[in-house]
Structure formats: structure tokens, C-alpha cells
Amino acid sequence: MTSAKIFFGTNIRFLRERRKLTQEDFAEQLGFTRVKLAAIEAGRTENPAAADIIKFSDFFGLSIDNLFRVDLRGVGELPLRELEAGNELYMKGTNLRVLAISTDKTNKENVEYVPIKAKAGYRSGYTNPEFIASLPKYSVPGLPQTGTFRMFPTIGDSMLPVPEGADVICRYVEDWTSLKPGTLCIVILDGEQDFVFKKVTVLIEGKKILLESLNRSYEPYEVRTGDVLEIWKFHSYFSKDVPERISEVQHISQTMETILKQLKEMQEKLKMPEPVVA
């Protein structure tokens, strides 16, 4: 089992510099020596005293869990202010989600690509700016000016007609409860579970999420929100496969759906009883 990454020292240094405090000034405010503070920031103090940890937490207005487990350098100024204010915008479910990003020379966000071989590492490094910066990066034309986008490969046939091996471009979802039922998304699951490309419905009270495949051969299933790390809403996809010609059965099915839709629209206009289909 791999040990959890600890960001306490780097976070303290980052937060101190963000407030434009020298080590000497900051140490004096907390009642530390500069040498003691320097050791903590450099990670040379493996087990800081509980009283000292509480002082840091109180001073910066951040939870102890955030100080230790989240690399705050990759959070961004706006969400960091939300965390300092105790805002639960980033607490949909049991996991704190903060987004690490990379930018180009013009400070424009990259579209990072998460290849299959990087999937296991992504689950442990998705909040680490250094890991995100190591991913392949692309500039994709036609994307909206707002939002953060990332690209993921698809595996398997559960989302046909989107072909296996397609590269799906998705927009990061901050508030899962904002998703409309049945929204197509890439869902990053914790532990040994895989990334999945499914229709997502957040169930009542936000404690579980229903995942459904486009391919009806696969049964829908539920996951706990606590098992979800990130959700990325589908935007578009790239594929080298040419779509197959539509079959007669598919043609008949689509024709029937169109007719039923038209009948329903007529029924709503005329307030007639709904048509009975044998």
C-alpha cells in the first residue's frame, strides 16, 4: 500500500508567501522561532505538535485536513477564498475536490489528456499540479472560453454508439447537484474502480449517483458520492472510426420514435387521450 502524499510543509510556505509574510514575521505572530518554522516548511518536521497545527489552521482559516492532504498551490485563488470562507461549494459528497490545472505561456488553460496508462496515477495525483503538468497537453479549437476541459479515452462498448477508443472531451463539474438527470459524463472513481463514461443522475439528498450506459445491454448501477473523485461533463469526442450504416431495425425504431413523438405533440395540442401502442 502506498503512503498518502502530505502537503503540510509546502502548503504553509505557500500560504505564508501568499500573505506576503517573511518567515521571521510569521514565526513571531505564531510564537515560533524562525528556525522551527523553516523546518516545518521544508518538511523536516515529520510530526508537528498538535497545538502548532491548530495555530496554523486558525491563522489561515483552513481545516487541518486541507492543510495536510490537498496541494493548495494548484487550487486557484477563487476556490481558495471559498475554502477559507468555509463555503461548501466544493464539498458535494464526502470528498473535497479542488482542481489542479496547467497553463500555457499566455496563461490559458491547457486541455490535458489522461492516457490509459496514466489512469491509476491520476487517481492519486489529480490534485497535484506537478502530476497534472506531466500529462500530454493539447489546444483544442472551438471550446467555450469559460470552464476547464480535459480529454479521456473510452474503453469497452458500454457507451455505443460512441465507439471504443474515442477520445472524449469534457468540462469539469464543480457542483454535482447542478447536473440534469441523465447527463453524459466521465466519472473518476476512487480506489480500484475504473474511470467510467456514463449517463449520470444525482439521486435524492446527493448520497448516491446512478450510472447508466447508452448501450442497453449493460445494467445501470449506483455508487456512493464518497467514492467519486471528479465528474467531467461530456462536450464532444474525437474518433478515427467511420460510423456504420444504420440497420433496417434501427431505421424502423427511429421512425417509430419520431411518429410517437409527433402523436404526443398532437395529443398535447388537442388534449386527446394518449395513443395506445401494441
C-alpha positions in Angstrom: 0.0 0.0 0.0 1.4 3.4 -1.0 1.5 6.1 1.7 -0.6 9.2 1.3 1.1 12.3 0.0 1.5 15.0 2.7 1.5 18.7 1.6 1.6 20.4 5.0 5.0 22.0 4.8 4.6 23.2 1.2 1.1 24.5 2.0 2.4 26.5 5.0 5.1 28.1 2.9 2.6 28.8 0.0 0.0 30.4 2.4 2.7 32.5 4.2 4.1 33.8 0.9 0.5 34.4 -0.4 0.1 36.8 2.5 3.5 38.4 1.8 4.9 37.5 5.2 8.5 36.7 5.9 9.5 33.7 7.9 10.6 35.9 10.7 7.4 38.0 10.8 5.1 34.9 10.6 7.1 32.9 13.2 6.8 35.9 15.6 3.0 36.1 15.1 2.6 32.4 15.9 5.1 32.4 18.8 7.6 30.2 17.0 11.3 30.6 16.3 12.2 31.2 12.6 14.3 28.0 12.7 11.3 26.0 13.8 9.1 27.5 11.1 11.7 26.9 8.4 12.0 23.2 9.4 8.2 22.8 9.1 8.1 24.4 5.7 11.0 22.3 4.5 9.2 19.1 5.6 11.9 18.3 8.2 9.4 18.1 11.0 7.6 14.8 10.4 5.2 15.0 13.3 4.3 18.7 14.1 2.8 19.2 17.6 -1.0 19.2 17.6 -1.0 22.7 19.2 1.1 24.1 16.4 -1.1 22.5 13.7 -4.2 24.1 15.3 -2.4 27.5 15.3 -1.8 27.2 11.5 -5.4 26.1 10.9 -6.8 29.0 12.9 -4.4 31.6 11.4 -5.3 30.7 7.8 -8.9 29.7 8.4 -8.5 26.3 6.7 -9.2 22.8 8.0 -6.4 20.6 9.2 -7.4 18.0 6.6 -7.0 20.6 3.8 -3.6 21.7 5.1 -2.3 18.1 5.1 -4.0 16.4 2.2 -4.6 19.0 -0.5 -1.8 20.6 -2.5 -3.2 24.2 -2.2 -0.7 25.5 -4.8 -3.0 24.1 -7.5 -6.3 25.2 -6.2 -6.5 28.7 -7.7 -7.3 31.9 -5.9 -11.1 31.9 -6.2 -11.7 28.4 -4.8 -9.0 29.0 -2.1 -11.0 32.0 -0.9 -14.1 29.8 -0.9 -12.3 27.3 1.3 -11.1 30.0 3.7 -14.7 31.2 4.0 -15.9 27.7 4.8 -18.0 27.6 1.7 -19.3 24.1 0.8 -19.3 24.7 -3.0 -16.5 22.2 -3.3 -18.0 19.7 -0.9 -20.6 17.9 -2.9 -20.3 14.4 -1.5 -17.8 13.4 1.2 -14.6 14.2 -0.8 -13.1 17.7 -1.0 -12.5 18.4 -4.7 -10.1 21.1 -5.8 -8.8 21.2 -9.3 -5.2 21.3 -10.3 -4.6 22.8 -13.8 -1.8 23.7 -16.1 -1.5 26.7 -18.4 0.4 27.7 -21.5 2.7 30.7 -21.9 -0.2 33.0 -22.4 -1.8 31.8 -19.1 -4.5 30.0 -21.0 -5.6 26.7 -19.5 -4.4 23.6 -21.4 -6.6 20.6 -22.3 -4.8 17.8 -20.6 -5.1 14.3 -21.9 -5.3 11.4 -19.5 -4.0 8.3 -21.4 -4.9 4.8 -20.3 -1.5 4.2 -18.8 -1.9 7.3 -16.6 -5.3 6.4 -15.1 -4.0 4.7 -11.9 -1.7 7.6 -11.3 -4.4 10.2 -11.9 -6.5 8.9 -9.0 -3.6 9.7 -6.6 -2.3 12.8 -8.4 -5.4 14.6 -9.6 -4.9 17.4 -7.0 -1.1 17.6 -7.6 -0.1 20.4 -10.1 3.2 18.6 -10.9 1.4 15.4 -11.9 -1.2 17.4 -14.0 1.7 19.3 -15.6 3.2 16.0 -16.7 0.2 14.9 -18.7 0.1 15.5 -22.5 -1.4 18.8 -23.4 -3.5 20.0 -26.4 -5.0 23.1 -27.7 -8.5 22.3 -29.0 -10.2 24.8 -31.3 -13.9 25.7 -30.7 -14.1 25.1 -27.0 -16.0 27.7 -24.8 -14.0 30.4 -23.3 -15.1 29.5 -19.8 -14.6 26.3 -17.9 -11.8 23.7 -17.6 -11.6 20.9 -20.1 -9.8 17.6 -20.1 -9.7 14.7 -22.5 -10.2 11.0 -21.6 -10.0 7.8 -23.8 -13.0 5.4 -23.8 -12.7 1.7 -23.2 -15.3 -1.0 -23.9 -18.6 -1.0 -25.7 -20.9 0.2 -22.9 -21.3 3.6 -24.5 -22.0 2.6 -28.1 -22.7 4.3 -30.4 -19.8 6.3 -29.1 -17.0 4.0 -30.4 -14.5 2.3 -28.1 -11.1 4.1 -28.3 -12.7 7.5 -28.9 -11.2 10.5 -27.0 -13.9 12.3 -25.1 -13.5 16.0 -24.2 -15.3 17.0 -21.0 -15.9 20.1 -18.9 -15.1 20.0 -15.1 -18.2 19.9 -12.9 -17.8 21.8 -9.6 -21.3 21.3 -8.3 -22.6 17.8 -9.0 -26.1 18.7 -7.9 -26.3 21.1 -10.9 -26.3 18.2 -13.3 -29.6 17.4 -15.1 -30.7 13.7 -14.7 -29.1 11.5 -17.4 -26.2 13.9 -18.2 -23.3 12.2 -20.1 -20.1 12.4 -18.0 -16.7 10.9 -17.3 -16.7 9.9 -13.7 -13.5 9.4 -11.8 -14.0 6.7 -9.1 -11.7 6.2 -6.1 -9.9 3.0 -5.1 -9.6 0.1 -7.5 -12.6 1.2 -9.5 -12.2 2.4 -13.1 -13.0 5.7 -14.9 -16.4 5.3 -16.4 -18.3 7.1 -19.2 -21.9 7.1 -18.2 -25.2 8.9 -18.0 -25.1 10.5 -14.5 -28.1 11.2 -12.2 -27.5 12.5 -8.7 -30.1 10.8 -6.5 -32.1 12.4 -3.7 -30.0 14.0 -1.0 -26.9 13.6 -3.1 -25.7 10.5 -1.2 -25.7 8.2 -4.3 -25.2 8.6 -8.0 -26.9 6.5 -10.7 -24.7 5.5 -13.6 -26.3 4.3 -16.9 -24.8 3.1 -20.1 -26.0 4.2 -23.6 -25.7 0.5 -24.6 -28.8 -1.1 -23.1 -27.0 -4.4 -22.8 -25.5 -3.0 -19.6 -27.5 -2.6 -16.4 -27.5 0.7 -14.5 -25.9 0.8 -11.1 -25.4 3.1 -8.2 -22.2 4.4 -6.5 -21.8 6.4 -3.3 -20.8 10.0 -3.7 -18.0 9.3 -1.3 -16.4 7.0 -4.0 -16.4 9.7 -6.6 -13.3 11.9 -7.0 -14.3 14.1 -10.0 -17.1 14.4 -12.6 -16.5 15.8 -16.1 -19.5 16.7 -18.3 -19.4 15.5 -21.9 -18.7 18.1 -24.5 -17.5 16.3 -27.7 -15.4 13.4 -28.9 -12.8 12.5 -31.5 -12.8 9.1 -33.2 -10.9 7.6 -36.2 -13.8 5.2 -36.8 -16.3 5.9 -39.6 -19.9 5.5 -38.3 -21.6 2.3 -39.6 -24.6 2.4 -41.9 -27.8 2.4 -40.0 -29.5 -1.0 -39.9 -33.1 -1.7 -41.0 -34.1 -2.4 -37.4 -32.6 0.9 -36.2 -34.3 2.7 -39.0 -37.7 1.3 -38.1 -37.1 2.0 -34.4 -36.1 5.6 -35.1 -39.1 6.0 -37.4 -41.5 4.7 -34.7 -39.9 7.0 -32.1 -40.4 10.0 -34.5 -44.1 9.0 -35.1 -44.8 8.6 -31.4 -43.2 11.9 -30.7 -45.3 13.6 -33.3 -48.5 11.9 -32.0 -47.7 13.0 -28.5 -47.2 16.6 -29.6 -50.6 16.4 -31.4 -52.2 14.9 -28.3 -50.9 17.7 -26.1 -52.2 20.3 -28.6 -55.6 18.7 -28.9 -55.7 17.3 -25.4 -56.6 13.9 -26.8 -56.0 10.6 -24.8 -52.5 9.3 -25.3 -52.2 6.8 -28.1 -52.0 3.1 -27.2 -49.1 1.2 -28.8 -49.5 -2.5 -29.1 
